[in-house]
Amino acid sequence: MSYGTAASACRALLVRDFSLVWRRRGDALNPVLFAVMVVVLFPFALGPEPTALARIAAGTVLVALLLAGLLSLDALFRSDLEDGSLEQLVLSPHPLPLLLACKIAVHWLTTALPLLLVAPLLGELLFLPRPVLPVLLAALALSTPLLSLIGAVCVALTVGMRRSGMLLALLVLPLYVPVLIFAAGACNAAQQGLPVLAPLLWLGAGLALALVLAPLACAAALRISLS
C-alpha cells in the first residue's frame, strides 16, 4: 500500500467527518454552552467576591471543560456504528490506527478547540489573574488532545454496548484525574509565583505517549468490540 493511497483515504475521511459535523453544527455548540453555564453558576453559589473567585478560577475552568468534553465523547463512533461505516473502517485495507487518529483529530478540532478558544472568557468571568491565563491555555492545549485520545480508547471499548454512557463515564473519569491534577498544578503554581514547567512537561510527555499508543489501542479495542 502506497503512502499516497493512505493519505487519500485520510483526506476523504476528514472531509466526510467535517461535513457531518457541519450538518449538526448546533450539537457541536452544546459543550461550549454547557461549560459557560457551569462557570456562570459558580459566582451565584460562592458569591461575587473577586478574591474568592480568583482563587478557584483555574480549577473551575478546567473541571468545566473536562465535563463539557464528556458530553460529546459517546458520539465519537456512535453515528459510524449506526450507519455501518465503522465496520467498513475496520475492514478497510488502510491502517486502522491511522484512520482512527484522523477521527480523533476531527473530534478534538470540533469539540475541544472551541472550548479552548472560549477559556479566556470563562477565566474573565471568574476574575482569573492575568499571569495565570497563558499557563491555563498551555495546560489546556496539552491536556485536551490527551483527554480526547484517552477517551477514544474508552469509547472504542464500549461502542458495541447500548446505553453505555454511565459505563463510559466510569471508565474515563479515573483516567482523566491525573491529567486534571497536572493541569491544575501548573495553574496553581503560576498563581503562587512558582515554576510551572514541570507539570507542563509531564502533560507533554503524556500527550506524546498517547499520540503513539492511543490509536493502536483504539484499533484493538474496536476489533474486540465489533467481533
MOSUL-V682131 format. One record per residue. N is the residue number from 0. PSI is psi as a letter, one per 30 degrees, with the letter a starting at -180 (999 if undefined). D_FIRST is the distance of its C-alpha to the first C-alpha in whole Angstrom. Layout:
[[N & PSI & D_FIRST] [N & PSI & D_FIRST]]
This chain:
[[0 & k & 0] [1 & l & 4] [2 & e & 7] [3 & e & 8] [4 & e & 7] [5 & e & 7] [6 & e & 11] [7 & e & 12] [8 & e & 11] [9 & e & 14] [10 & e & 16] [11 & e & 17] [12 & e & 17] [13 & e & 20] [14 & e & 21] [15 & e & 22] [16 & e & 23] [17 & e & 26] [18 & e & 27] [19 & e & 28] [20 & e & 30] [21 & e & 31] [22 & e & 33] [23 & h & 34] [24 & f & 35] [25 & e & 38] [26 & e & 37] [27 & f & 35] [28 & f & 38] [29 & e & 40] [30 & e & 39] [31 & e & 40] [32 & e & 44] [33 & e & 44] [34 & e & 43] [35 & e & 46] [36 & e & 48] [37 & e & 48] [38 & e & 49] [39 & e & 52] [40 & f & 53] [41 & e & 54] [42 & e & 57] [43 & e & 59] [44 & e & 58] [45 & f & 59] [46 & l & 61] [47 & g & 61] [48 & j & 62] [49 & e & 60] [50 & e & 60] [51 & e & 59] [52 & e & 56] [53 & e & 55] [54 & e & 55] [55 & g & 52] [56 & e & 50] [57 & e & 47] [58 & e & 47] [59 & e & 48] [60 & e & 45] [61 & e & 42] [62 & e & 43] [63 & e & 43] [64 & e & 40] [65 & e & 39] [66 & e & 40] [67 & e & 39] [68 & f & 36] [69 & f & 36] [70 & e & 37] [71 & g & 34] [72 & e & 32] [73 & f & 32] [74 & g & 31] [75 & e & 27] [76 & g & 26] [77 & e & 29] [78 & e & 28] [79 & e & 25] [80 & e & 26] [81 & e & 29] [82 & g & 27] [83 & f & 24] [84 & f & 21] [85 & e & 21] [86 & e & 20] [87 & e & 17] [88 & e & 16] [89 & e & 16] [90 & f & 15] [91 & k & 12] [92 & f & 8] [93 & l & 8] [94 & j & 10] [95 & e & 13] [96 & e & 15] [97 & e & 13] [98 & e & 14] [99 & e & 18] [100 & e & 18] [101 & e & 18] [102 & e & 21] [103 & e & 23] [104 & e & 23] [105 & e & 24] [106 & e & 27] [107 & e & 28] [108 & e & 28] [109 & f & 30] [110 & e & 32] [111 & e & 33] [112 & e & 33] [113 & e & 36] [114 & e & 38] [115 & e & 37] [116 & e & 39] [117 & f & 42] [118 & e & 42] [119 & e & 45] [120 & e & 47] [121 & e & 47] [122 & e & 48] [123 & e & 51] [124 & f & 52] [125 & g & 53] [126 & h & 54] [127 & k & 51] [128 & k & 53] [129 & e & 51] [130 & f & 50] [131 & f & 48] [132 & e & 46] [133 & e & 43] [134 & e & 43] [135 & e & 42] [136 & e & 40] [137 & e & 38] [138 & e & 38] [139 & e & 37] [140 & e & 34] [141 & e & 33] [142 & e & 34] [143 & e & 33] [144 & e & 29] [145 & e & 30] [146 & e & 31] [147 & e & 29] [148 & e & 26] [149 & e & 29] [150 & e & 30] [151 & e & 26] [152 & e & 26] [153 & e & 29] [154 & e & 29] [155 & e & 26] [156 & f & 28] [157 & g & 31] [158 & f & 29] [159 & f & 30] [160 & k & 33] [161 & k & 36] [162 & h & 38] [163 & g & 36] [164 & e & 37] [165 & e & 40] [166 & e & 38] [167 & e & 35] [168 & e & 38] [169 & e & 39] [170 & e & 36] [171 & e & 35] [172 & e & 38] [173 & e & 39] [174 & f & 36] [175 & f & 37] [176 & e & 40] [177 & e & 39] [178 & e & 37] [179 & e & 40] [180 & e & 42] [181 & e & 41] [182 & e & 40] [183 & e & 44] [184 & e & 45] [185 & e & 44] [186 & e & 46] [187 & e & 49] [188 & e & 49] [189 & e & 49] [190 & f & 52] [191 & g & 54] [192 & g & 53] [193 & l & 51] [194 & k & 48] [195 & g & 45] [196 & e & 42] [197 & e & 42] [198 & e & 41] [199 & e & 38] [200 & e & 37] [201 & e & 36] [202 & e & 35] [203 & e & 32] [204 & e & 31] [205 & e & 31] [206 & e & 29] [207 & e & 26] [208 & e & 26] [209 & e & 25] [210 & e & 23] [211 & e & 21] [212 & e & 22] [213 & e & 23] [214 & e & 19] [215 & e & 19] [216 & e & 22] [217 & e & 22] [218 & e & 19] [219 & e & 21] [220 & e & 24] [221 & e & 22] [222 & e & 21] [223 & e & 25] [224 & e & 26] [225 & f & 25] [226 & 999 & 25]]
